[in-house]
Protein backbone atom coordinates (compact mmCIF):
# COMPACT_ATOMS: atom_id res chain seq x y z
CA UNK A 1 0.00 0.00 0.00
CA UNK A 2 1.41 3.39 -1.06
CA UNK A 3 0.86 6.37 1.23
CA UNK A 4 0.31 9.90 -0.01
CA UNK A 5 2.60 12.66 1.33
CA UNK A 6 -0.18 13.98 3.57
CA UNK A 7 -0.73 10.56 5.10
CA UNK A 8 2.96 9.93 5.72
CA UNK A 9 3.46 11.88 9.00
CA UNK A 10 0.43 10.17 10.54
CA UNK A 11 1.78 6.77 9.50
CA UNK A 12 5.21 7.52 11.01
CA UNK A 13 3.56 8.75 14.22
CA UNK A 14 1.63 5.47 14.46
CA UNK A 15 4.83 3.46 14.08
CA UNK A 16 6.62 5.67 16.61
CA UNK A 17 3.84 5.09 19.11
CA UNK A 18 4.11 1.33 18.59
CA UNK A 19 7.86 1.42 19.22
CA UNK A 20 7.30 3.55 22.32
CA UNK A 21 4.97 0.98 23.88
CA UNK A 22 7.26 -1.90 22.92
CA UNK A 23 10.21 -0.04 24.44
CA UNK A 24 8.26 0.73 27.60
CA UNK A 25 7.33 -2.96 27.97
CA UNK A 26 10.96 -3.97 27.56
CA UNK A 27 12.23 -1.31 29.97
CA UNK A 28 9.81 -2.52 32.66
CA UNK A 29 10.66 -6.23 32.41
CA UNK A 30 12.83 -6.20 35.56
CA UNK A 31 10.22 -4.28 37.57
CA UNK A 32 7.38 -6.45 36.28
CA UNK A 33 9.32 -9.62 37.11
CA UNK A 34 9.81 -8.37 40.66
CA UNK A 35 6.09 -7.56 40.91
CA UNK A 36 5.16 -11.03 39.65
CA UNK A 37 7.58 -12.60 42.15
CA UNK A 38 6.07 -10.56 45.00
CA UNK A 39 2.40 -11.06 44.06
CA UNK A 40 2.31 -14.61 42.69
CA UNK A 41 5.27 -16.27 44.35
CA UNK A 42 8.69 -17.59 43.50
CA UNK A 43 8.71 -19.83 40.44
CA UNK A 44 12.08 -21.33 41.41
CA UNK A 45 13.20 -21.16 45.04
CA UNK A 46 16.83 -21.67 44.07
CA UNK A 47 16.93 -18.75 41.65
CA UNK A 48 14.50 -16.01 42.69
CA UNK A 49 12.88 -16.77 39.35
CA UNK A 50 9.72 -14.90 38.44
CA UNK A 51 6.81 -17.27 37.70
CA UNK A 52 6.36 -15.39 34.41
CA UNK A 53 9.10 -15.37 31.77
CA UNK A 54 8.53 -11.93 30.26
CA UNK A 55 11.13 -11.70 27.42
CA UNK A 56 9.16 -14.05 25.10
CA UNK A 57 6.08 -11.87 25.67
CA UNK A 58 8.04 -8.92 24.26
CA UNK A 59 8.90 -11.05 21.25
CA UNK A 60 5.27 -11.95 20.64
CA UNK A 61 4.23 -8.31 20.99
CA UNK A 62 6.88 -7.25 18.47
CA UNK A 63 5.72 -9.91 16.00
CA UNK A 64 2.05 -8.97 16.32
CA UNK A 65 2.90 -5.25 16.09
CA UNK A 66 4.88 -5.79 12.89
CA UNK A 67 2.04 -7.78 11.32
CA UNK A 68 -0.52 -5.15 12.33
CA UNK A 69 1.66 -2.49 10.68
CA UNK A 70 1.71 -4.35 7.39
CA UNK A 71 4.53 -6.90 7.62
CA UNK A 72 4.16 -9.45 4.84
CA UNK A 73 6.69 -11.55 2.98
CA UNK A 74 6.63 -9.09 0.07
CA UNK A 75 7.09 -6.00 2.28
CA UNK A 76 10.37 -7.02 3.92
CA UNK A 77 13.12 -4.77 2.59
CA UNK A 78 15.89 -6.90 4.05
CA UNK A 79 17.07 -9.84 1.96
CA UNK A 80 19.57 -12.63 2.60
CA UNK A 81 22.47 -13.05 0.19
CA UNK A 82 22.90 -16.38 -1.61
CA UNK A 83 25.62 -17.65 0.80
CA UNK A 84 23.39 -16.64 3.73
CA UNK A 85 20.47 -18.52 2.20
CA UNK A 86 22.64 -21.63 1.78
CA UNK A 87 23.83 -21.34 5.39
CA UNK A 88 20.24 -20.93 6.58
CA UNK A 89 19.26 -24.05 4.64
CA UNK A 90 22.11 -26.11 6.12
CA UNK A 91 21.21 -24.87 9.59
CA UNK A 92 17.56 -25.79 9.03
CA UNK A 93 18.53 -29.33 8.00
CA UNK A 94 20.80 -29.63 11.06
CA UNK A 95 18.04 -28.49 13.40
CA UNK A 96 15.44 -30.89 11.99
CA UNK A 97 17.79 -33.87 11.66
CA UNK A 98 19.39 -33.30 15.05
CA UNK A 99 16.06 -33.16 16.87
CA UNK A 100 14.47 -36.02 14.93
CA UNK A 101 17.41 -38.43 14.94
CA UNK A 102 19.84 -37.55 17.72
CA UNK A 103 18.10 -35.63 20.49
CA UNK A 104 17.90 -37.33 23.88
CA UNK A 105 14.78 -35.34 24.75
CA UNK A 106 13.13 -34.11 21.52
CA UNK A 107 10.28 -32.37 23.35
CA UNK A 108 12.75 -30.33 25.37
CA UNK A 109 14.50 -29.39 22.12
CA UNK A 110 11.24 -28.31 20.50
CA UNK A 111 10.25 -26.23 23.53
CA UNK A 112 13.63 -24.48 23.56
CA UNK A 113 13.57 -23.98 19.80
CA UNK A 114 10.14 -22.35 19.92
CA UNK A 115 11.38 -19.91 22.56
CA UNK A 116 14.47 -18.95 20.53
CA UNK A 117 12.38 -18.72 17.35
CA UNK A 118 10.25 -16.11 19.12
CA UNK A 119 13.35 -13.93 19.59
CA UNK A 120 14.37 -14.43 15.96
CA UNK A 121 10.95 -13.47 14.65
CA UNK A 122 10.87 -10.54 17.08
CA UNK A 123 14.16 -9.26 15.63
CA UNK A 124 12.72 -9.54 12.11
CA UNK A 125 9.50 -7.81 13.12
CA UNK A 126 11.29 -5.05 15.00
CA UNK A 127 13.68 -4.54 12.07
CA UNK A 128 10.67 -4.05 9.80
CA UNK A 129 9.04 -1.61 12.22
CA UNK A 130 12.22 0.43 12.67
CA UNK A 131 12.68 0.62 8.89
CA UNK A 132 9.37 2.48 8.71
CA UNK A 133 10.14 5.14 11.27
CA UNK A 134 12.80 7.69 12.17
CA UNK A 135 16.43 7.31 13.17
CA UNK A 136 15.63 8.82 16.57
CA UNK A 137 13.17 6.00 17.22
CA UNK A 138 15.88 3.39 16.55
CA UNK A 139 18.11 5.11 19.08
CA UNK A 140 15.21 5.18 21.56
CA UNK A 141 14.72 1.40 21.44
CA UNK A 142 18.42 0.85 22.17
CA UNK A 143 18.10 3.24 25.09
CA UNK A 144 15.57 0.92 26.69
CA UNK A 145 18.37 -1.60 27.42
CA UNK A 146 20.02 0.61 30.07
CA UNK A 147 16.58 1.91 31.07
CA UNK A 148 15.54 -1.61 32.09
CA UNK A 149 18.20 -1.95 34.80
CA UNK A 150 17.91 1.71 35.81
CA UNK A 151 14.17 1.38 36.44
CA UNK A 152 14.85 -1.80 38.41
CA UNK A 153 17.64 -0.18 40.44
CA UNK A 154 15.40 1.26 43.22
CA UNK A 155 14.37 -2.33 43.96
CA UNK A 156 18.03 -3.35 44.22
CA UNK A 157 18.72 -0.39 46.53
CA UNK A 158 15.73 -1.31 48.72
CA UNK A 159 16.89 -4.95 48.89
CA UNK A 160 20.42 -3.80 49.73
CA UNK A 161 19.41 -1.36 52.46
CA UNK A 162 16.94 -3.63 54.24
CA UNK A 163 17.86 -7.19 53.24
CA UNK A 164 21.53 -7.34 52.29
CA UNK A 165 22.19 -10.03 54.93
CA UNK A 166 18.67 -11.42 55.12
CA UNK A 167 18.91 -15.25 54.77
CA UNK A 168 15.34 -15.37 53.45
CA UNK A 169 16.46 -13.47 50.34
CA UNK A 170 18.30 -15.78 47.97
CA UNK A 171 20.99 -13.37 46.81
CA UNK A 172 22.82 -16.28 45.19
CA UNK A 173 19.93 -16.37 42.74
CA UNK A 174 20.39 -12.70 41.90
CA UNK A 175 18.52 -9.53 42.85
CA UNK A 176 14.80 -10.23 42.64
CA UNK A 177 13.54 -9.36 39.18
CA UNK A 178 16.41 -11.17 37.47
CA UNK A 179 16.69 -14.89 37.96
CA UNK A 180 20.48 -14.96 38.31
CA UNK A 181 23.10 -12.40 39.25
CA UNK A 182 25.10 -13.16 36.10
CA UNK A 183 22.02 -12.52 33.92
CA UNK A 184 21.56 -9.19 35.69
CA UNK A 185 25.22 -8.43 35.07
CA UNK A 186 24.87 -9.17 31.35
CA UNK A 187 21.99 -6.73 30.98
CA UNK A 188 23.89 -4.13 33.02
CA UNK A 189 26.93 -4.53 30.76
CA UNK A 190 24.89 -4.35 27.54
CA UNK A 191 23.05 -1.29 28.84
CA UNK A 192 26.29 0.40 29.87
CA UNK A 193 27.77 -0.16 26.39
CA UNK A 194 24.56 1.01 24.71
CA UNK A 195 24.81 4.23 26.75
CA UNK A 196 28.43 4.69 25.69
CA UNK A 197 27.44 4.29 22.05
CA UNK A 198 24.54 6.73 22.34
CA UNK A 199 26.82 9.27 24.02
CA UNK A 200 29.48 8.83 21.31
CA UNK A 201 26.82 9.59 18.69
CA UNK A 202 26.15 13.03 20.20
CA UNK A 203 29.50 14.84 20.45
CA UNK A 204 27.84 18.27 20.59
CA UNK A 205 25.57 17.48 23.52
CA UNK A 206 24.90 20.31 25.95
CA UNK A 207 26.28 20.24 29.50
CA UNK A 208 23.12 18.61 30.96
CA UNK A 209 23.59 15.77 28.46
CA UNK A 210 27.15 15.16 29.64
CA UNK A 211 26.05 15.22 33.27
CA UNK A 212 23.14 12.84 32.64
CA UNK A 213 25.40 10.44 30.75
CA UNK A 214 27.96 10.45 33.56
CA UNK A 215 25.26 9.72 36.15
CA UNK A 216 23.81 6.86 34.10
CA UNK A 217 27.23 5.33 33.43
CA UNK A 218 28.21 5.75 37.08
CA UNK A 219 25.06 3.96 38.33
CA UNK A 220 25.36 1.14 35.80
CA UNK A 221 29.09 0.63 36.37
CA UNK A 222 28.66 0.67 40.16
CA UNK A 223 26.01 -2.05 39.90
CA UNK A 224 28.09 -3.98 37.35
CA UNK A 225 31.27 -4.00 39.44
CA UNK A 226 29.22 -4.85 42.55
CA UNK A 227 27.61 -7.80 40.71
CA UNK A 228 31.07 -9.30 40.25
CA UNK A 229 30.62 -10.94 36.85
CA UNK A 230 33.95 -11.28 35.08
CA UNK A 231 32.39 -12.07 31.68
CA UNK A 232 30.31 -8.90 31.87
CA UNK A 233 33.35 -6.78 32.74
CA UNK A 234 35.32 -8.34 29.88
CA UNK A 235 32.35 -7.65 27.62
CA UNK A 236 32.45 -3.95 28.49
CA UNK A 237 36.21 -3.81 27.97
CA UNK A 238 35.98 -5.58 24.63
CA UNK A 239 33.15 -3.33 23.47
CA UNK A 240 34.99 -0.12 24.38
CA UNK A 241 38.17 -1.26 22.63
CA UNK A 242 36.56 -2.61 19.42
CA UNK A 243 34.07 0.26 19.15
CA UNK A 244 36.97 2.71 19.40
CA UNK A 245 38.88 0.83 16.69
CA UNK A 246 35.85 0.82 14.37
CA UNK A 247 34.80 4.43 15.06
CA UNK A 248 37.82 6.19 16.55
CA UNK A 249 36.57 9.71 15.99
CA UNK A 250 33.31 9.26 17.87
CA UNK A 251 34.43 6.95 20.68
CA UNK A 252 37.77 8.64 21.43
CA UNK A 253 35.87 11.84 22.17
CA UNK A 254 33.64 9.93 24.57
CA UNK A 255 36.44 8.07 26.40
CA UNK A 256 37.38 10.65 29.06
CA UNK A 257 33.86 10.83 30.50
CA UNK A 258 33.34 7.08 30.08
CA UNK A 259 36.57 6.16 31.88
CA UNK A 260 35.85 8.66 34.66
CA UNK A 261 32.41 7.13 35.22
CA UNK A 262 33.81 3.57 35.16
CA UNK A 263 36.55 4.42 37.68
CA UNK A 264 34.05 6.19 39.94
CA UNK A 265 31.66 3.23 39.71
CA UNK A 266 34.39 0.69 40.42
CA UNK A 267 35.57 2.66 43.41
CA UNK A 268 32.08 3.05 44.82
CA UNK A 269 31.40 -0.68 44.45
CA UNK A 270 34.40 -1.42 46.68
CA UNK A 271 32.83 0.30 49.69
CA UNK A 272 29.52 -1.52 49.33
CA UNK A 273 28.90 -4.65 51.36
CA UNK A 274 28.25 -7.81 49.37
CA UNK A 275 25.41 -10.20 50.24
CA UNK A 276 27.10 -13.29 48.84
CA UNK A 277 30.65 -14.29 47.95
CA UNK A 278 29.87 -14.41 44.21
CA UNK A 279 29.26 -10.64 44.26
CA UNK A 280 31.91 -7.94 44.03
CA UNK A 281 34.59 -7.32 41.42
CA UNK A 282 37.24 -7.50 44.15
CA UNK A 283 36.06 -10.98 45.16
CA UNK A 284 36.24 -12.04 41.51
CA UNK A 285 39.75 -10.64 41.22
CA UNK A 286 40.87 -12.42 44.39
CA UNK A 287 39.44 -15.71 43.13
CA UNK A 288 41.32 -15.22 39.86
CA UNK A 289 44.65 -14.70 41.64
CA UNK A 290 44.23 -17.72 43.91
CA UNK A 291 43.97 -20.42 41.27
CA UNK A 292 46.58 -22.91 40.21
CA UNK A 293 45.61 -23.47 36.57
CA UNK A 294 44.10 -21.77 33.53
CA UNK A 295 41.01 -23.93 33.79
CA UNK A 296 40.43 -22.89 37.39
CA UNK A 297 40.90 -19.26 36.31
CA UNK A 298 38.14 -19.81 33.75
CA UNK A 299 35.89 -21.42 36.40
CA UNK A 300 36.19 -24.83 34.79
CA UNK A 301 35.19 -23.61 31.34
CA UNK A 302 38.20 -25.11 29.55
CA UNK A 303 37.23 -28.59 30.75
CA UNK A 304 33.60 -27.90 29.84
CA UNK A 305 34.58 -26.88 26.31
CA UNK A 306 36.88 -29.88 25.85
CA UNK A 307 34.16 -32.20 27.10
CA UNK A 308 31.52 -30.64 24.85
CA UNK A 309 33.69 -30.80 21.73
CA UNK A 310 34.59 -34.41 22.49
CA UNK A 311 30.91 -35.30 22.83
CA UNK A 312 30.17 -33.41 19.60
CA UNK A 313 32.19 -36.05 17.73
CA UNK A 314 29.41 -38.53 18.53
CA UNK A 315 27.24 -36.65 15.99
CA UNK A 316 29.76 -34.60 14.03
CA UNK A 317 27.63 -33.48 11.07
CA UNK A 318 24.28 -32.26 12.47
CA UNK A 319 24.81 -32.40 16.21
CA UNK A 320 23.01 -33.77 19.24
CA UNK A 321 19.87 -31.73 18.63
CA UNK A 322 18.86 -28.32 19.81
CA UNK A 323 19.48 -27.54 23.51
CA UNK A 324 20.58 -31.05 24.48
CA UNK A 325 23.78 -30.20 26.33
CA UNK A 326 22.01 -30.35 29.69
CA UNK A 327 21.35 -34.05 29.23
CA UNK A 328 24.91 -34.97 28.25
CA UNK A 329 27.09 -32.86 30.54
CA UNK A 330 28.39 -34.53 33.68
CA UNK A 331 31.37 -32.27 34.47
CA UNK A 332 32.23 -32.90 38.13
CA UNK A 333 28.90 -34.59 38.66
CA UNK A 334 26.95 -31.49 37.62
CA UNK A 335 24.72 -30.89 34.66
CA UNK A 336 25.19 -27.56 32.92
CA UNK A 337 22.40 -26.10 30.82
CA UNK A 338 24.91 -24.79 28.24
CA UNK A 339 28.69 -24.88 27.73
CA UNK A 340 29.29 -21.14 28.35
CA UNK A 341 30.47 -20.47 24.79
CA UNK A 342 28.11 -19.92 21.89
CA UNK A 343 30.50 -21.41 19.29
CA UNK A 344 30.84 -24.62 21.28
CA UNK A 345 27.07 -24.56 21.82
CA UNK A 346 26.46 -24.32 18.05
CA UNK A 347 28.80 -27.23 17.36
CA UNK A 348 27.24 -29.39 20.08
CA UNK A 349 23.67 -28.63 19.02
CA UNK A 350 24.03 -28.49 15.22
CA UNK A 351 27.25 -30.42 14.51
CA UNK A 352 30.27 -29.05 12.71
CA UNK A 353 28.33 -28.45 9.48
CA UNK A 354 25.29 -26.90 11.09
CA UNK A 355 27.40 -25.05 13.64
CA UNK A 356 29.57 -23.52 10.92
CA UNK A 357 26.42 -22.49 9.03
CA UNK A 358 24.92 -20.88 12.16
CA UNK A 359 28.15 -19.05 12.95
CA UNK A 360 28.55 -17.83 9.36
CA UNK A 361 24.96 -16.59 9.21
CA UNK A 362 25.23 -14.76 12.52
CA UNK A 363 28.57 -13.13 11.70
CA UNK A 364 27.55 -12.26 8.14
CA UNK A 365 24.46 -10.39 9.31
CA UNK A 366 26.39 -8.64 12.09
CA UNK A 367 29.20 -7.59 9.74
CA UNK A 368 26.66 -6.28 7.25
CA UNK A 369 24.99 -4.18 9.93
CA UNK A 370 28.30 -2.94 11.32
CA UNK A 371 29.66 -2.08 7.86
CA UNK A 372 26.54 -0.07 7.09
CA UNK A 373 26.83 1.70 10.44
CA UNK A 374 30.53 2.56 10.05
CA UNK A 375 30.65 3.34 6.34
CA UNK A 376 27.36 5.19 6.29
CA UNK A 377 28.10 7.13 9.49
CA UNK A 378 24.77 5.95 10.89
CA UNK A 379 25.38 7.39 14.33
CA UNK A 380 21.96 6.40 15.68
CA UNK A 381 23.20 2.80 15.58
CA UNK A 382 26.33 3.37 17.68
CA UNK A 383 24.56 2.18 20.82
CA UNK A 384 23.49 -1.06 19.12
CA UNK A 385 27.01 -1.55 17.75
CA UNK A 386 28.67 -1.20 21.15
CA UNK A 387 26.06 -3.29 22.97
CA UNK A 388 26.24 -6.07 20.36
CA UNK A 389 30.02 -6.31 20.74
CA UNK A 390 29.62 -6.53 24.51
CA UNK A 391 27.02 -9.29 24.19
CA UNK A 392 29.21 -11.14 21.69
CA UNK A 393 32.23 -11.10 24.01
CA UNK A 394 30.09 -12.30 26.92
CA UNK A 395 28.67 -15.08 24.71
CA UNK A 396 32.20 -16.46 24.34
CA UNK A 397 32.35 -16.95 28.11
CA UNK A 398 28.74 -17.30 29.26
CA UNK A 399 25.17 -17.72 28.07
CA UNK A 400 24.52 -14.33 26.48
CA UNK A 401 23.20 -16.09 23.36
CA UNK A 402 21.43 -18.82 25.29
CA UNK A 403 19.35 -17.31 28.09
CA UNK A 404 16.20 -15.41 27.22
CA UNK A 405 17.06 -12.07 28.85
CA UNK A 406 20.41 -11.33 27.13
CA UNK A 407 19.27 -13.09 23.95
CA UNK A 408 16.42 -10.60 23.64
CA UNK A 409 18.97 -7.77 23.93
CA UNK A 410 20.92 -9.46 21.11
CA UNK A 411 17.75 -9.54 19.00
CA UNK A 412 17.11 -5.83 19.60
CA UNK A 413 20.69 -4.94 18.65
CA UNK A 414 20.48 -6.91 15.40
CA UNK A 415 17.14 -5.32 14.56
CA UNK A 416 18.59 -1.83 14.95
CA UNK A 417 21.83 -2.62 13.09
CA UNK A 418 20.01 -4.10 10.10
CA UNK A 419 17.08 -1.66 9.96
CA UNK A 420 17.09 1.15 7.41
CA UNK A 421 14.98 3.89 8.98
CA UNK A 422 14.11 7.11 7.22
CA UNK A 423 16.22 10.02 8.40
CA UNK A 424 13.30 12.25 9.34
CA UNK A 425 14.43 13.02 12.86
CA UNK A 426 15.83 16.45 12.11
C-alpha positions, -999 to +999 in steps of 0.1 A: +000+000+000+014+034-011+009+064+012+003+099+000+026+127+013-002+140+036-007+106+051+030+099+057+035+119+090+004+102+105+018+068+095+052+075+110+036+087+142+016+055+145+048+035+141+066+057+166+038+051+191+041+013+186+079+014+192+073+036+223+050+010+239+073-019+229+102+000+244+083+007+276+073-030+280+110-040+276+122-013+300+098-025+327+107-062+324+128-062+356+102-043+376+074-064+363+093-096+371+098-084+407+061-076+409+052-110+397+076-126+421+061-106+450+024-111+441+023-146+427+053-163+443+087-176+435+087-198+404+121-213+414+132-212+450+168-217+441+169-187+416+145-160+427+129-168+394+097-149+384+068-173+377+064-154+344+091-154+318+085-119+303+111-117+274+092-140+251+061-119+257+080-089+243+089-111+212+053-120+206+042-083+210+069-073+185+057-099+160+020-090+163+029-053+161+049-058+129+020-078+113-005-052+123+017-025+107+017-044+074+045-069+076+042-094+048+067-116+030+066-091+001+071-060+023+104-070+039+131-048+026+159-069+041+171-098+020+196-126+026+225-131+002+229-164-016+256-176+008+234-166+037+205-185+022+226-216+018+238-213+054+202-209+066+193-240+046+221-261+061+212-249+096+176-258+090+185-293+080+208-296+111+180-285+134+154-309+120+178-339+117+194-333+151+161-332+169+145-360+149+174-384+149+198-375+177+181-356+205+179-373+239+148-353+247+131-341+215+103-324+234+128-303+254+145-294+221+112-283+205+103-262+235+136-245+236+136-240+198+101-223+199+114-199+226+145-190+205+124-187+174+103-161+191+134-139+196+144-144+160+109-135+147+109-105+171+142-093+156+127-095+121+095-078+131+113-050+150+137-045+121+107-040+098+090-016+122+122+004+127+127+006+089+094+025+087+101+051+113+128+077+122+164+073+132+156+088+166+132+060+172+159+034+165+181+051+191+152+052+216+147+014+214+184+008+222+181+032+251+156+009+267+184-016+274+200+006+301+166+019+311+155-016+321+182-019+348+179+017+358+142+014+364+148-018+384+176-002+404+154+013+432+144-023+440+180-033+442+187-004+465+157-013+487+169-050+489+204-038+497+194-014+525+169-036+542+179-072+532+215-073+523+222-100+549+187-114+551+189-152+548+153-154+535+165-135+503+183-158+480+210-134+468+228-163+452+199-164+427+204-127+419+185-095+428+148-102+426+135-094+392+164-112+375+167-149+380+205-150+383+231-124+393+251-132+361+220-125+339+216-092+357+252-084+351+249-092+313+220-067+310+239-041+330+269-045+308+249-044+275+231-013+288+263+004+299+278-002+264+246+010+247+248+042+267+284+047+257+274+043+220+245+067+223+268+093+240+295+088+213+268+096+187+262+130+202+295+148+205+278+183+206+256+175+235+249+203+259+263+202+295+231+186+310+236+158+285+271+152+296+260+152+333+231+128+326+254+104+308+280+105+336+253+097+362+238+069+341+272+053+334+282+058+371+251+040+383+254+011+358+291+006+364+287+007+402+260-021+399+281-040+374+313-040+394+292-049+425+276-078+407+311-093+402+306-109+368+339-113+351+324-121+317+303-089+319+334-068+327+353-083+299+323-076+276+324-040+285+362-038+280+360-056+246+331-033+235+350-001+244+382-013+226+366-026+194+341+003+192+370+027+194+389+008+167+358+008+144+348+044+151+378+062+166+366+097+160+333+093+179+344+069+207+378+086+214+359+118+222+336+099+246+364+081+264+374+107+291+339+108+305+333+071+301+366+062+319+358+087+347+324+071+352+338+036+352+365+044+377+341+062+399+317+032+397+344+007+404+356+027+434+321+031+448+314-007+445+344-014+467+328+003+497+295-015+493+289-047+514+283-078+494+254-102+502+271-133+488+306-143+480+299-144+442+293-106+443+319-079+440+346-073+414+372-075+442+361-110+452+362-120+415+397-106+412+409-124+444+394-157+431+413-152+399+447-147+416+442-177+439+440-204+413+466-229+402+456-235+366+441-218+335+410-239+338+404-229+374+409-193+363+381-198+337+359-214+364+362-248+348+352-236+313+382-251+296+372-286+307+336-279+298+346-269+263+369-299+259+342-322+271+315-306+249+337-308+217+346-344+225+309-353+228+302-334+196+322-360+177+294-385+185+272-367+160+298-346+140+276-335+111+243-323+125+248-324+162+230-338+192+199-317+186+189-283+198+195-275+235+206-311+245+238-302+263+220-303+297+214-341+292+249-350+283+271-329+305+284-345+337+314-323+345+322-329+381+289-346+387+270-315+376+247-309+347+252-276+329+224-261+308+249-248+282+287-249+277+293-211+283+305-205+248+281-199+219+305-214+193+308-246+213+271-246+218+265-243+180+288-272+174+272-294+201+237-286+190+240-285+152+272-304+145+303-291+127+283-285+095+253-269+111+274-250+136+296-235+109+264-225+090+249-209+122+282-190+129+285-178+094+250-166+092+252-148+125+286-131+117+275-123+081+245-104+093+264-086+121+292-076+097+267-063+073+250-042+099+283-029+113+297-021+079+265-001+071+268+017+104+305+026+101+307+033+063+274+052+063+281+071+095+248+060+109+254+074+143+220+064+157+232+028+156+263+034+177+246+022+208+235-011+191+270-015+178+287-012+211+261-033+230+262-061+204+300-063+207+296-065+245+270-093+242+292-111+217+322-111+240+301-123+269+287-151+247+322-165+243+324-169+281+287-173+293+252-177+281+245-143+265+232-161+234+214-188+253+193-173+281+162-154+272+171-121+288+204-113+271+193-131+239+164-106+236+190-078+239+209-095+211+177-095+190+171-058+196+207-049+186+205-069+154+171-053+146+186-018+150+218-026+131+200-041+101+171-017+100+171+011+074+150+039+090+141+071+072+162+100+084+133+123+093+144+130+129+158+165+121 
